[in-house]
C-alpha cells in the first residue's frame, strides 16, 4: 500500500512538473537598492537626463508639481484617505462568492487594509476624488458615494458589496502618489517626499501584515482566486506602485524604520505566497501572477537573509522552475499552452497575443536583470511570436473569436525578439524579427524623437534604451508570414484565405470551442470582404464576464454565425473543451508553394453536446478572378437519436440595413413574429433578438446587408440560400457587435447600431435538407460579380447531396457538388463525382478547372480523374495549357490521353 501511495505521489509530482527543463539561476545578483527600474550607480545619469533632456525635464516638473499637492500638506492628509479598517483593525475578511460580506476577527495592533466590494468593477456609484474622501473613514453603513444611476447623482450610503472595485482604486491611486514621492526623495533628497512616502507605505504594509487571506463563506471556487486586496490575484494592482516605492525608499526605511523592515518583507512575502497559492495556472493568469511574484522577489534580499530561507532566489525559482497546484513555472506553462507545431497559444486571439507579449517581456526582463536567455531556454517563444500574423484578416486586424476585441496586431513582441537576438548574437533571429517589426510597425525604423508622447510617470525615465535596427534589413512582406490555410487544433481554429489584399481578398476564420476564453458557438465562422470583417463574431459584452449579456447572449450560440439545435445548444463557456474534427482540407495547413490557388476548402464535424446532435460544415473559397470570388457554406445538422424539433442557422453582418427577398427578387411578404424566443424552453439568448419578421417558404432566398459608407462607396454582403420545405426565414436585429466596438477605422458607430441578423429555421432535421449558402462581398464601385445562383439534384445514394450552379458575370460557370458520404457516386448531366466536394469551373474563354476534394472520382466531358484513395486533385486548363496537382497517385484522362501521375505539387502537364 505504501509503495502504491509513493508511486502515485511521484507520478503526481512528475505530471505537475511536466517535462519542463530546469533554468539555472544566476550565481550572483545585484546588490543594493533600487534595482528594478534603475540602480544607485545610475543615479548620476538620471540627474543628467533631467538636466539635459527637455522632455525629461518637463515630465519631472509635472511629476513634482503633481506630487507637491500632497507633499506640501502634512503626510497624514494623504495617508488618512487610505481605505483601511481604521477603527475595527479587522484581521479577517469574509466574502460570499464574488461579493464582500463582512470583516471581523481579532483586533490587530494597527489598522488593516480594507477589502474591495466585488470582483467586478461594475457599480452605480461614482468613485470620489481624494479631496472628497473623509479622513480615517470606516463606517458600518459602508461608503458615502454619489449614485450615478439617479438624477442629480445624490450622495447616499452604499453597502461595500455594491461598490465594485472602488476601494482598491482609491488605495492604488494613493500608493501611486507615494511611489512618486519615493522616487522624488531618491533623486532630490528632500525630506517632505520621504515623509509622504514613508507614512503611506508604512501604514498600508503594516495593514497587509496583520490582515489574513479572505475566506469565502460559500466555500466555492472564488476561494482559490482571492488576493489580499482584490477578488483576483491578477488584480493586485497596488503592487505595481508598492514594489518600486519600496525599492526607491529602501535606504531611507532601513535607517528610519529599521524596526519595521521585517514587517515589510513579511508582508511582501505573504502577498507573493498568496499569489502562488491562488489563481489559475493554465492560462494568461499564470503569467500575470508570475510577474507580481518576480517583482516582489526582485526587491527582497537573498534567501540567507530570512529565517524561512525565502528570498529573491526562492521567488525567482518559483517563476522559472517550480510548479505548484495553481502556479506553474514559465517552462511548464509554455509546454502546456503552446502548440509546439504551430506556436499558437491555447486561448482566443486577443488573450493569446497578450500571453505571447508577456513571454517576450519576461525574456527582456530576465535578460536585463540576470543575463539569462529565456528564448533559448524556452524555444517555443520564438515560434509563438512568429505565428501571430496568422491571426490576421487582410485588413491586418486579428480574428475575433472568443473573448477578443479585434485590433491591429501589436508589434512589441517583435521588438523584444530583436533585442534578445542582439544581446545574444543571434543573427538569423535578428533578421527574421527585424523584418517583421519593420513590416508591422514602420515607425520602428524611424530614428526620430520618440519622447513627445511620454507619460508623466516614474517609469518614463527608465524606459528601454532605443532599439537600433539594422538599416540593411528591409521590411518583410505580409505574404511571408501567413498561409492560404492554417490549422491550430489546440484552439480548434481553421483559416482559409486567398490573399492579403485588403480590398479584394477573401478569408474565412472558422472555430469551435477549445481552450480558454472561448464561447459556446459550435462550428462558428467569420467572413471578410472589402476591407472589413463583414460577418463578425459578436464579442464579449458590455460588462465583461460577470454580465448577464455575456452569459446569456454574447457567449452563446445565437450570437454567433452557427447553427443552434432545438433552441438549446450550449455548453460551458470560458474554459471549453469542445473542438471540431478537421476531416479534410485544401491546401494542406501552412503549405505555401506548389499549390492551386483558385479554390480552398475545409470539411469539419462537431458533436453538439446539449442536444446530442451531429453537425458538419463544409466551407470553401472559390476565386473567379483577380478581384472576384465567393464563399461556399454547407451546414448539415441532425440529432443523433432523431426527434429533431428545429435547427436555426444564424448569420450576423455589419451594416445599417438589410433586405430579404426571394432569389428572383420577388417580395416574400415578411410579417412580424414572436418566434425566436426563450418561450418554449429555449436559450435566454433568443430574448435578445428583436424587430423580428419572418415567412415560411420553400423558395430560394437572397439577403443583402449594406454598410452605408461615409464616402458613398457602400459595401454589401450578398447571401444566397437554397430553399427547403418546412423552412422559415427571418430578418431581425441583435445586440451591437461589441467585439468591434473598440476597433479603429469602423465606418459607423458600432455601439449605436444593432447587429443585422438573418436566421433560417429548418423544422425537423437539417441533414438531408442542409443550409446551403453562397456569400459574396461587393461594393458600389465593385458590384456583385455573380449573375445567378441555382441548384440541381443528382442521381446518388447520398441523401444529403447538394448541387449548386454559380454563374458569374465574367463568363464563368461553376458546378459545385457536396455530400457527406465521400464514397457515394453522384451523377448529374455530364458530371460524375465520388468525393466530399467537387468544383467544375468553365469559362467562356476556354479556361476550366476540375477540383476534386477528398474524393476518388471526378468525370466531366473529356476529363476524368481517378484515384484509389481519398485525394485532393486539381486539373486546370489555362491559356491552352494543362496543369495538375494531386495529394496522392491518380490517373488522369484528357480526351484520348491518359496519365498515371504520382502525388505532385502544382505543375504543368
C-alpha positions in Angstrom: 0.0 0.0 0.0 2.8 2.4 0.9 4.5 1.6 -2.4 1.3 2.5 -4.3 0.9 5.8 -2.4 4.6 6.7 -3.0 4.2 5.8 -6.7 1.0 7.9 -7.0 2.7 10.8 -5.3 5.7 10.5 -7.5 3.5 10.4 -10.6 1.6 13.5 -9.5 4.7 15.5 -8.9 6.1 14.3 -12.3 3.0 15.4 -14.1 2.9 18.7 -12.2 6.5 19.5 -13.2 5.8 18.2 -16.7 8.8 17.9 -18.9 9.8 21.4 -18.3 13.6 22.0 -18.3 15.4 23.5 -15.4 16.7 27.0 -15.8 19.8 27.7 -13.8 19.7 30.7 -11.5 22.4 33.3 -11.7 25.2 32.8 -9.2 25.4 36.4 -8.4 22.6 39.0 -8.1 22.6 42.8 -8.0 23.2 44.2 -4.5 21.7 47.4 -3.1 18.6 49.4 -3.9 17.0 50.5 -6.1 17.4 47.6 -8.5 14.2 47.3 -10.6 13.8 50.4 -12.7 17.4 51.6 -12.1 20.3 51.4 -9.7 22.1 53.7 -7.3 25.0 53.6 -9.8 22.8 55.1 -12.4 21.5 58.0 -10.3 24.0 60.4 -11.7 23.0 59.5 -15.2 19.3 60.1 -14.3 20.2 63.5 -12.9 22.0 64.4 -16.1 19.0 63.2 -18.1 16.7 65.5 -16.1 19.0 68.5 -16.6 19.9 67.9 -20.3 16.8 66.5 -22.0 13.8 68.9 -22.3 11.3 66.1 -22.4 12.7 64.6 -19.2 12.8 68.0 -17.5 9.2 68.6 -18.5 8.0 65.3 -17.2 9.9 65.7 -14.0 8.4 69.1 -13.4 4.9 67.8 -13.9 5.6 64.8 -11.7 6.9 67.1 -9.0 4.0 69.5 -9.2 1.5 66.7 -9.1 3.2 65.2 -6.0 3.7 68.6 -4.3 0.0 69.0 -4.0 0.2 66.3 -1.3 3.8 66.6 -0.1 3.2 70.3 0.9 0.5 69.1 3.2 1.0 67.0 6.3 1.8 63.4 5.3 -1.2 62.5 7.4 -3.6 64.1 4.9 -2.8 61.5 2.2 -2.4 58.5 4.5 -5.7 59.2 6.2 -7.5 58.8 2.9 -6.4 55.2 2.6 -9.3 52.8 2.7 -8.4 50.9 5.9 -10.2 49.3 8.8 -9.2 52.3 10.9 -11.4 51.5 13.8 -12.0 47.8 13.8 -8.5 46.7 12.9 -10.2 43.7 11.3 -7.8 40.8 10.6 -10.4 38.6 8.8 -12.3 39.3 5.7 -15.3 37.3 4.6 -16.8 37.1 1.1 -19.7 35.3 -0.4 -18.7 34.3 -3.9 -17.9 37.4 -5.9 -19.1 39.9 -3.3 -17.8 41.2 0.0 -19.8 40.1 3.1 -18.1 41.4 6.3 -14.9 41.8 8.2 -14.0 40.8 11.7 -11.7 38.5 13.6 -9.2 39.5 16.3 -8.3 43.2 16.5 -4.9 43.9 15.1 -2.4 46.2 16.8 -2.7 48.6 13.8 -5.3 49.5 11.1 -5.6 46.9 8.4 -6.2 47.2 4.7 -9.9 47.3 3.7 -11.1 44.8 1.1 -13.0 45.6 -2.1 -16.7 45.3 -2.6 -16.9 42.9 -5.5 -15.0 41.0 -8.2 -16.4 43.2 -10.9 -15.7 46.8 -11.5 -19.4 47.4 -12.3 -21.2 49.7 -9.8 -23.7 52.5 -9.9 -21.6 54.6 -7.5 -19.0 57.1 -8.6 -15.5 56.9 -7.2 -14.8 60.1 -5.2 -11.8 62.3 -5.7 -9.2 62.1 -2.9 -10.3 65.6 -1.8 -13.8 64.4 -1.3 -12.9 61.5 1.0 -13.3 61.8 4.7 -10.1 61.0 6.7 -9.9 57.8 8.6 -13.3 56.7 7.2 -14.7 53.4 8.3 -18.4 53.2 8.8 -20.8 50.2 9.3 -23.1 51.7 6.8 -20.5 51.3 4.0 -19.3 54.2 1.9 -20.9 57.5 1.2 -20.9 57.9 -2.5 -22.8 59.5 -5.4 -25.3 57.3 -7.1 -24.7 57.9 -10.8 -27.9 55.9 -11.7 -30.2 58.6 -10.2 -30.9 62.1 -11.3 -28.6 64.7 -9.8 -26.4 61.9 -8.6 -27.2 62.2 -4.9 -24.9 61.2 -2.1 -26.0 58.1 -0.3 -24.7 55.3 1.8 -23.8 52.3 -0.2 -23.0 48.9 1.3 -19.5 47.8 0.5 -20.7 44.9 -1.7 -22.3 47.5 -4.1 -19.1 49.5 -4.7 -17.3 47.3 -7.1 -13.5 48.0 -7.1 -13.8 51.5 -5.7 -11.8 50.8 -2.5 -8.9 49.3 -4.4 -8.9 52.1 -6.9 -8.6 54.7 -4.2 -5.7 52.8 -2.5 -3.9 52.3 -5.8 -4.1 56.0 -6.5 -2.7 56.9 -3.1 0.1 54.4 -3.3 1.0 55.7 -6.8 1.4 59.2 -5.3 3.6 57.7 -2.5 5.7 55.9 -5.2 6.3 59.1 -7.0 7.3 60.7 -3.7 9.7 57.9 -3.1 11.4 58.5 -6.4 11.5 62.2 -5.8 13.2 61.6 -2.5 15.7 59.3 -4.2 16.6 61.9 -6.8 16.3 65.1 -4.7 16.8 64.0 -1.1 14.0 66.4 0.0 12.6 65.3 3.4 9.0 66.1 2.5 8.9 63.4 -0.1 10.4 60.8 2.3 7.8 61.7 4.9 4.9 61.4 2.5 6.0 58.1 1.0 7.1 56.6 4.3 3.8 57.2 6.2 1.6 55.9 3.4 3.8 52.9 2.8 4.2 52.0 6.5 0.5 52.3 7.2 -0.5 50.2 4.2 2.1 47.5 4.5 1.6 47.1 8.2 -2.1 46.8 7.4 -1.3 43.9 5.0 1.0 42.3 7.5 -1.9 41.9 10.1 -4.6 41.0 7.5 -5.4 37.4 6.6 -6.4 36.0 3.3 -10.2 36.4 2.7 -12.5 33.5 3.4 -15.3 32.5 1.1 -18.4 31.7 3.2 -19.7 29.8 0.2 -16.6 27.6 0.2 -16.6 27.9 -3.6 -14.2 28.4 -6.5 -13.7 32.1 -5.5 -11.6 30.9 -2.5 -8.9 29.8 -5.0 -8.8 33.2 -6.7 -8.8 35.8 -4.0 -5.9 38.2 -3.4 -5.0 40.1 -0.4 -6.8 43.3 -1.6 -9.0 42.2 -4.5 -11.1 39.2 -5.6 -8.5 38.1 -8.2 -4.8 37.7 -7.6 -4.1 39.1 -11.1 -5.6 42.4 -10.0 -3.3 43.1 -7.0 -2.5 46.4 -8.8 -1.3 48.1 -5.6 1.9 46.1 -6.0 2.7 48.0 -9.2 3.2 51.0 -7.0 4.4 49.4 -3.8 7.3 47.5 -5.3 9.1 50.4 -6.9 8.1 52.6 -3.9 9.9 50.1 -1.5 12.8 49.9 -3.9 13.4 53.7 -4.1 12.8 54.3 -0.4 14.7 51.2 0.9 17.8 53.0 2.1 15.6 55.6 4.0 13.4 52.9 5.5 16.4 50.9 6.6 17.6 53.8 8.7 14.3 55.4 9.9 12.1 52.3 10.1 14.7 49.7 11.0 12.3 48.1 13.4 9.7 47.6 10.7 11.9 46.1 7.9 10.9 42.6 8.9 7.3 43.6 8.8 7.6 45.0 5.3 9.4 41.9 3.9 7.0 39.6 5.7 4.0 41.4 4.2 5.5 41.3 0.7 6.2 37.6 1.1 2.7 36.9 2.4 1.4 38.7 -0.7 3.7 36.6 -3.0 2.8 33.4 -1.2 -0.9 34.0 -1.6 -0.4 34.7 -5.3 1.4 31.4 -5.6 -1.3 29.6 -3.6 -4.3 31.1 -5.5 -5.1 31.9 -9.1 -5.2 29.9 -12.3 -2.1 28.1 -13.6 -3.2 27.1 -17.1 -3.8 30.4 -18.9 -2.8 34.0 -19.0 -3.4 34.4 -15.3 -0.3 32.4 -14.6 1.9 35.0 -16.3 0.3 37.9 -14.6 0.8 36.1 -11.3 4.4 35.3 -12.2 5.1 39.0 -12.9 3.9 40.0 -9.4 5.9 37.2 -7.8 9.0 38.2 -9.7 8.7 41.9 -8.9 8.3 41.1 -5.2 11.3 38.7 -5.5 13.4 41.4 -7.1 13.2 43.8 -4.1 13.7 41.1 -1.5 17.2 40.2 -0.2 19.0 36.9 -0.6 17.5 33.7 0.8 20.0 33.6 3.6 18.7 36.9 5.0 15.4 35.4 6.1 14.8 32.7 8.7 12.5 30.8 6.4 15.1 30.9 3.6 12.6 32.5 1.2 14.2 35.5 -0.5 14.7 36.6 -4.1 16.3 33.3 -5.2 13.3 31.4 -3.9 10.8 33.5 -5.7 12.8 33.7 -8.9 13.0 29.9 -8.8 9.2 29.7 -8.3 8.8 31.7 -11.5 11.4 29.9 -13.6 11.3 26.3 -12.4 8.9 25.4 -9.7 5.3 24.4 -10.3 2.6 24.1 -7.6 -1.1 23.4 -7.9 -2.0 27.0 -9.0 1.3 28.5 -10.1 3.3 26.8 -12.8 6.8 27.7 -13.9 7.3 29.6 -17.2 8.6 26.5 -19.0 5.8 24.2 -17.6 3.2 26.7 -18.7 4.8 27.0 -22.2 4.8 23.2 -22.6 1.1 23.1 -21.7 -0.2 26.1 -23.5 1.7 26.5 -26.8 1.2 24.1 -29.7 4.8 23.1 -30.5 3.9 22.6 -34.2 2.1 25.9 -34.8 3.2 28.1 -31.9 -0.4 29.1 -31.2 -1.3 29.7 -27.6 -4.4 27.9 -26.2 -6.6 30.9 -25.8 -8.6 33.2 -28.1 -6.6 35.6 -30.3 -6.8 38.7 -28.0 -5.6 36.8 -25.0 -3.1 34.8 -26.9 -1.3 37.9 -28.3 -1.1 39.2 -24.7 0.4 35.9 -23.5 3.0 36.0 -26.3 3.8 39.5 -25.4 4.1 38.5 -21.7 6.7 35.8 -22.5 8.6 38.2 -24.7 8.6 40.8 -21.9 9.8 38.2 -19.4 12.6 37.4 -21.8 13.6 41.0 -21.8 13.3 41.4 -18.0 15.3 38.3 -17.3 17.9 39.3 -19.9 18.2 42.7 -18.3 18.5 41.5 -14.7 20.3 38.2 -14.9 21.6 37.7 -18.5 19.5 34.5 -18.9 18.4 33.9 -22.4 14.8 32.7 -21.9 14.2 32.4 -25.6 17.0 29.8 -25.7 15.6 28.1 -22.6 12.0 28.0 -24.0 12.4 27.8 -27.8 8.7 27.8 -28.5 8.6 31.6 -27.6 10.3 32.3 -31.0 7.8 30.2 -32.8 4.9 31.7 -31.0 5.9 35.3 -31.8 6.4 34.4 -35.5 3.0 32.7 -35.7 1.0 35.8 -34.6 0.4 37.1 -38.1 -1.7 34.0 -38.9 -4.4 35.7 -36.8 -4.7 38.5 -39.4 -7.5 39.2 -41.8 -6.4 41.0 -45.0 -7.1 44.4 -43.3 -4.3 43.4 -40.8 -6.7 43.1 -37.8 -6.8 39.9 -35.8 -9.6 37.4 -35.8 -12.4 37.9 -33.2 -13.4 34.5 -31.9 -13.9 34.0 -28.2 -13.3 36.9 -25.8 -11.4 39.0 -28.3 -11.6 42.7 -29.2 -10.1 42.7 -32.7 -7.4 45.3 -33.4 -4.2 45.7 -35.4 -1.5 43.2 -34.4 0.7 44.5 -31.7 4.4 44.7 -32.6 6.2 45.0 -29.2 7.0 41.3 -29.2 8.9 41.6 -32.4 10.9 44.3 -30.9 11.6 42.2 -27.8 12.8 39.3 -30.0 15.2 41.7 -31.9 16.6 42.9 -28.6 17.1 39.3 -27.4 18.8 38.4 -30.6 21.2 41.4 -30.4 22.1 40.7 -26.8 23.0 37.1 -27.6 24.4 37.5 -31.1 21.7 35.5 -32.9 21.8 36.9 -36.4 19.1 34.7 -38.0 16.7 35.6 -35.3 17.6 39.3 -35.5 16.9 39.4 -39.3 13.7 37.5 -39.0 12.1 39.7 -36.4 13.6 43.0 -37.7 11.8 42.2 -41.0 8.6 41.6 -39.1 8.9 44.6 -36.9 9.5 46.9 -39.9 6.5 45.4 -41.6 4.0 45.7 -38.7 5.4 48.9 -37.2 7.0 51.0 -40.0 7.7 53.8 -37.5 10.0 51.5 -35.5 12.6 52.2 -38.2 12.3 55.9 -37.9 15.1 57.3 -35.8 13.2 60.3 -34.7 12.0 61.9 -31.4 10.1 59.2 -29.6 9.8 61.3 -26.4 6.9 63.6 -27.4 4.2 61.3 -26.0 6.0 60.1 -22.9 3.7 59.8 -19.9 4.1 61.7 -16.7 5.3 58.5 -14.9 8.4 57.5 -13.0 9.0 54.6 -15.5 9.3 57.1 -18.3 12.8 58.0 -17.1 13.9 54.4 -17.2 12.3 53.0 -20.3 14.3 50.7 -22.5 17.2 52.1 -24.5 16.1 53.0 -28.0 16.2 49.9 -30.2 18.7 50.3 -33.1 17.6 48.3 -36.1 19.9 47.1 -38.8 19.4 49.5 -41.6 20.4 46.9 -44.2 17.4 44.7 -43.2 14.3 45.6 -45.2 10.7 45.1 -44.1 9.2 41.7 -44.8 6.1 41.1 -46.9 2.9 40.1 -45.3 2.6 37.0 -47.5 5.8 35.7 -45.9 4.0 35.3 -42.6 0.6 34.0 -43.5 -0.5 30.9 -45.4 -3.6 30.1 -47.5 -4.8 27.7 -44.8 -3.8 27.4 -41.2 -5.0 25.0 -38.5 -4.5 25.2 -34.8 -6.1 22.2 -33.1 -5.4 23.4 -29.6 -7.9 26.2 -30.1 -10.0 24.4 -32.8 -9.4 27.1 -35.4 -9.1 26.9 -39.1 -8.3 29.6 -41.6 -8.8 29.9 -45.4 -7.6 33.0 -47.3 -7.0 33.6 -51.0 -4.6 36.5 -50.4 -3.9 39.5 -48.2 -5.2 42.4 -50.4 -7.3 44.5 -48.0 -9.9 45.3 -50.7 -10.2 42.2 -52.8 -9.0 39.1 -50.8 -11.4 36.7 -49.1 -10.8 35.0 -45.7 -12.8 32.6 -43.5 -11.9 32.2 -39.8 -13.6 29.1 -38.5 -13.6 28.0 -34.9 -15.2 25.7 -32.3 -14.5 26.0 -28.6 -11.2 24.6 -27.5 -9.1 26.3 -24.9 -9.6 29.3 -22.7 -11.8 32.4 -23.1 -14.0 30.6 -25.6 -17.7 30.8 -26.2 -20.4 28.2 -26.7 -20.7 28.6 -30.5 -20.5 25.2 -32.2 -18.9 25.5 -35.7 -18.7 29.3 -35.9 -17.2 31.4 -38.6 -16.2 35.0 -39.5 -16.3 36.2 -43.1 -14.2 39.0 -44.6 -14.8 41.4 -47.5 -14.0 44.8 -48.9 -11.8 45.9 -46.0 -13.9 44.7 -43.1 -14.9 41.5 -41.3 -18.4 41.7 -42.6 -19.7 38.6 -40.8 -18.1 39.1 -37.3 -18.0 37.3 -34.0 -20.2 39.2 -31.5 -17.6 39.9 -28.8 -17.7 39.8 -25.0 -20.5 42.1 -23.7 -20.6 45.5 -22.1 -19.9 44.3 -18.6 -17.4 41.6 -19.4 -17.6 38.2 -17.9 -19.8 38.8 -15.0 -22.5 40.5 -17.0 -25.8 38.8 -18.0 -25.4 39.9 -21.6 -22.2 37.9 -21.8 -23.5 34.8 -20.0 -26.9 34.9 -21.8 -26.1 36.2 -25.2 -22.6 37.1 -26.3 -21.2 33.8 -25.1 -24.0 31.7 -26.6 -24.8 30.1 -29.9 -27.4 32.6 -31.2 -24.8 35.5 -31.1 -22.5 33.6 -33.5 -22.6 32.5 -37.1 -23.5 28.9 -36.5 -26.4 26.5 -36.1 -28.4 26.1 -32.8 -30.3 22.8 -32.4 -33.8 22.8 -30.8 -33.1 26.2 -29.3 -31.0 24.7 -26.6 -27.4 24.2 -28.0 -25.0 25.2 -25.3 -22.1 24.1 -23.1 -19.7 25.8 -20.6 -18.1 29.0 -21.8 -14.7 30.4 -20.8 -12.6 27.2 -20.4 -14.1 24.9 -23.0 -13.2 21.5 -24.4 -15.5 21.3 -27.4 -13.5 21.2 -30.6 -14.4 20.3 -34.1 -12.7 17.5 -36.1 -11.0 18.5 -39.3 -11.6 15.7 -41.8 -10.2 17.2 -45.0 -8.9 20.5 -46.4 -7.0 22.0 -49.3 -4.4 23.2 -49.4 -2.6 21.5 -46.5 -2.2 23.8 -43.5 0.7 26.1 -43.8 1.5 25.0 -47.4 2.8 28.0 -49.3 4.3 26.6 -52.5 3.2 24.2 -55.2 -0.5 24.6 -54.8 -3.5 25.6 -56.9 -4.6 29.0 -55.6 -8.1 29.2 -57.1 -10.1 27.1 -54.6 -9.7 26.2 -50.9 -12.0 24.2 -48.6 -12.4 22.6 -45.2 -14.7 19.9 -44.0 -15.2 19.7 -40.2 -17.6 17.9 -37.9 -18.8 18.7 -34.4 -20.8 16.9 -31.7 -23.2 19.4 -30.1 -23.5 18.0 -26.6 -26.6 19.6 -25.3 -28.9 18.2 -28.0 -26.6 15.3 -28.9 -26.5 16.5 -32.4 -24.0 15.7 -35.2 -23.0 18.7 -37.3 -20.7 19.2 -40.3 -19.7 22.3 -42.1 -18.1 22.4 -45.4 -16.7 25.9 -46.3 -14.9 26.9 -49.4 -13.4 30.0 -51.1 -13.8 30.0 -54.9 -11.7 32.6 -56.7 -13.2 33.6 -60.0 -10.9 36.5 -61.0 -8.2 38.8 -59.7 -10.7 40.8 -57.8 -13.7 38.4 -57.6 -14.7 35.3 -55.7 -17.3 33.9 -53.3 -17.7 31.8 -50.2 -19.5 28.4 -50.1 -21.1 27.3 -46.8 -22.9 24.0 -46.5 -24.0 23.2 -42.9 -25.6 19.9 -42.1 -27.1 19.2 -38.7 -29.2 16.4 -37.1 -29.8 14.9 -33.7 -28.1 11.5 -33.3 -31.2 9.8 -32.0 -33.8 11.7 -34.0 -36.7 13.7 -32.6 -35.3 17.0 -34.2 -37.6 19.9 -33.5 -35.7 22.6 -35.4 -32.3 23.8 -36.5 -31.6 27.5 -36.5 -28.9 28.9 -38.9 -27.7 32.3 -37.5 -25.8 34.8 -39.6 -24.8 38.3 -38.4 -23.4 41.0 -40.6 -22.2 44.6 -40.2 -24.3 47.3 -41.7 -27.3 49.6 -41.1 -29.8 48.0 -43.5 -30.7 44.6 -44.9 -33.2 43.2 -47.4 -34.5 39.7 -47.7 -36.3 38.6 -50.9 -36.8 35.5 -52.9 -33.8 34.8 -55.0 -35.6 36.1 -58.1 -36.1 39.5 -56.3 -39.8 39.0 -55.6 -41.3 40.0 -52.2 -41.5 37.4 -49.5 -44.2 39.3 -47.6 -42.3 39.0 -44.3 -44.5 39.5 -41.2 -43.8 40.5 -37.6 -43.3 37.4 -35.4 -42.7 36.4 -31.8 -40.8 33.3 -32.8 -37.1 33.1 -31.9 -37.9 33.3 -28.2 -37.0 32.0 -24.9 -40.6 30.8 -24.6 -40.7 27.1 -25.2 -37.7 26.3 -23.1 -35.1 27.8 -25.3 -31.9 29.8 -24.5 -32.2 33.2 -22.9 -30.1 34.4 -25.9 -33.2 34.3 -28.1 -34.8 37.0 -26.0 -32.0 39.4 -27.0 -33.2 39.3 -30.7 -35.9 41.8 -31.7 -37.7 43.5 -34.6 -38.2 40.0 -36.0 -40.0 39.4 -39.2 -40.5 36.0 -40.9 -42.1 33.9 -43.5 -42.5 30.2 -44.0 -41.3 29.4 -47.5 -39.5 26.8 -49.6 -38.2 29.4 -52.0 -34.6 30.1 -52.6 -33.8 33.4 -50.9 -31.4 36.3 -51.1 -30.3 38.6 -48.3 -28.3 41.7 -48.7 -26.6 43.5 -45.8 -25.4 47.0 -46.6 -22.9 49.4 -44.9 -23.6 53.0 -45.7 -20.0 54.2 -46.2 -19.3 57.9 -45.4 -17.7 58.5 -48.9 -20.6 56.8 -50.7 -18.9 53.5 -51.8 -21.4 51.4 -49.9 -20.4 47.9 -49.1 -22.7 44.9 -49.2 -22.6 41.2 -48.3 -24.8 39.2 -50.6 -26.2 35.9 -49.4 -28.0 33.3 -51.5 -29.6 30.4 -49.6 -31.3 27.3 -51.1 -34.9 26.9 -50.1 -36.3 23.8 -48.4 -39.7 22.5 -47.3 -40.6 23.4 -43.7 -38.1 26.3 -43.8 -38.8 29.7 -42.1 -36.6 32.6 -42.7 -36.2 35.7 -40.5 -34.8 39.2 -40.5 -34.0 40.6 -37.1 -31.8 42.8 -35.0 -29.4 41.7 -32.3 -27.3 43.5 -29.7 -24.5 45.6 -31.1 -21.3 43.8 -32.2 -19.4 44.5 -29.0 -16.3 42.8 -30.3 -15.7 45.5 -32.9 -16.9 48.4 -30.7 -13.3 49.3 -29.9 -11.9 48.6 -33.3 -10.3 51.6 -35.1 -11.5 52.8 -38.5 -15.0 51.5 -38.4 -17.4 53.1 -40.9 -20.1 53.9 -38.4 -20.6 53.9 -34.6 -20.8 50.2 -33.8 -22.1 50.7 -30.3 -25.1 52.6 -31.6 -26.1 50.1 -34.3 -27.9 46.8 -33.6 -26.4 43.9 -35.5 -28.2 42.9 -38.7 -29.3 39.3 -38.2 -30.5 36.6 -40.6 -32.0 33.3 -39.3 -33.1 30.3 -41.3 -35.1 27.8 -39.2 -35.4 24.3 -40.5 -38.2 22.3 -38.9 -37.1 18.7 -38.3 -33.6 17.6 -39.2 -31.2 19.7 -41.3 -29.0 16.9 -42.7 -30.8 15.9 -45.8 -32.0 19.5 -46.1 -28.9 21.3 -45.1 -28.3 25.1 -45.0 -26.7 25.8 -48.4 -25.3 29.3 -48.8 -23.2 31.4 -51.2 -21.7 34.6 -49.9 -20.2 37.4 -51.9 -18.9 40.7 -50.8 -19.4 43.7 -53.1 -19.4 47.5 -53.1 -21.0 50.2 -55.1 -17.8 50.7 -57.1 -17.2 47.0 -57.4 -20.6 45.5 -57.9 -21.5 41.8 -57.4 -20.0 39.5 -60.0 -22.5 36.8 -59.5 -25.2 36.7 -62.2 -27.2 33.8 -60.6 -27.2 31.0 -58.1 -29.2 27.9 -58.9 -29.3 24.4 -57.6 -29.5 20.9 -59.1 -30.1 17.3 -57.9 -28.0 14.3 -58.8 -28.6 10.6 -59.1 -26.9 9.3 -55.9 -27.3 7.2 -52.9 -26.3 10.1 -50.7 -29.4 11.5 -49.0 -27.8 14.9 -48.3 -26.4 15.7 -51.8 -26.1 19.3 -52.6 -25.6 20.7 -56.1 -25.0 24.4 -56.8 -24.5 26.3 -60.0 -22.9 29.7 -59.7 -22.9 31.8 -62.9 -20.6 34.8 -62.9 -20.9 37.9 -64.9 -17.3 37.5 -66.2 -18.4 34.4 -68.2 -17.5 31.7 -65.8 -19.9 29.0 -64.6 -19.1 26.8 -61.6 -20.8 23.5 -60.7 -20.4 22.5 -57.1 -21.0 19.1 -55.6 -21.2 18.2 -51.9 -22.2 15.1 -50.0 -21.3 13.7 -46.6 -20.6 10.2 -48.0 -17.4 10.7 -49.9 -17.7 7.2 -51.5 -21.2 7.7 -52.9 -21.4 8.2 -56.7 -23.3 11.3 -57.8 -24.2 11.8 -61.4 -25.6 15.0 -63.0 -25.6 15.7 -66.7 -22.1 15.0 -67.9 -20.6 15.0 -64.4 -19.8 12.1 -62.1 -18.4 12.7 -58.6 -17.3 10.4 -55.8 -16.0 12.7 -53.1 -16.9 15.1 -50.3 -16.7 18.1 -52.5 -16.0 19.0 -56.1 -16.0 22.1 -58.3 -16.0 22.2 -62.1 -15.5 25.7 -63.3 -15.8 26.6 -67.0 -15.0 30.0 -68.5 -16.2 31.2 -71.9 -12.5 31.8 -72.9 -11.8 28.1 -72.8 -10.2 28.1 -69.4 -11.5 25.5 -67.0 -10.8 23.8 -63.6 -11.7 20.4 -62.2 -11.3 20.3 -58.4 -11.8 17.0 -56.5 -11.8 17.3 -52.7 -11.4 14.2 -50.5 -12.6 12.0 -53.3 -11.7 9.3 -55.8 -13.6 10.2 -58.9 -14.4 13.3 -61.0 -15.5 13.0 -64.6 -16.7 15.8 -66.8 -16.7 15.5 -70.6 -13.2 14.9 -71.8 -11.6 15.0 -68.4 -11.6 12.1 -65.9 -9.8 11.9 -62.6 -9.5 8.5 -60.8 -7.7 7.7 -57.5 -7.6 4.6 -55.4 -7.6 6.6 -52.1 -9.3 9.7 -51.0 -7.3 12.6 -52.5 -7.3 16.3 -53.3 -6.8 16.6 -57.0 -6.9 19.7 -59.2 -6.7 19.8 -63.0 -6.6 23.2 -64.6 -6.6 24.4 -68.2 -5.2 27.9 -68.5 -4.3 29.7 -71.7 -4.5 26.4 -73.6 -2.1 24.5 -71.3 -2.9 21.9 -68.7 -1.7 21.9 -65.1 -2.2 19.4 -62.3 -1.7 18.9 -58.5 -2.6 15.8 -56.5 -2.2 14.7 -52.9 -1.9 11.0 -53.9 -1.2 9.0 -57.1 -4.0 9.3 -59.6 -5.0 8.5 -63.2 -5.9 11.5 -65.3 -7.6 11.2 -68.7 -7.9 14.2 -71.0 -9.5 13.3 -74.3 -7.6 10.3 -75.7 -4.5 10.9 -73.4 -4.1 9.0 -70.2 -1.6 10.0 -67.5 -0.6 7.9 -64.5 0.5 10.5 -62.1 2.3 10.3 -58.7 1.4 12.7 -55.9 2.6 16.0 -57.1 2.6 19.7 -56.3 1.1 22.1 -58.9 2.9 21.7 -62.2 2.3 21.8 -66.0 1.5 18.5 -67.6 
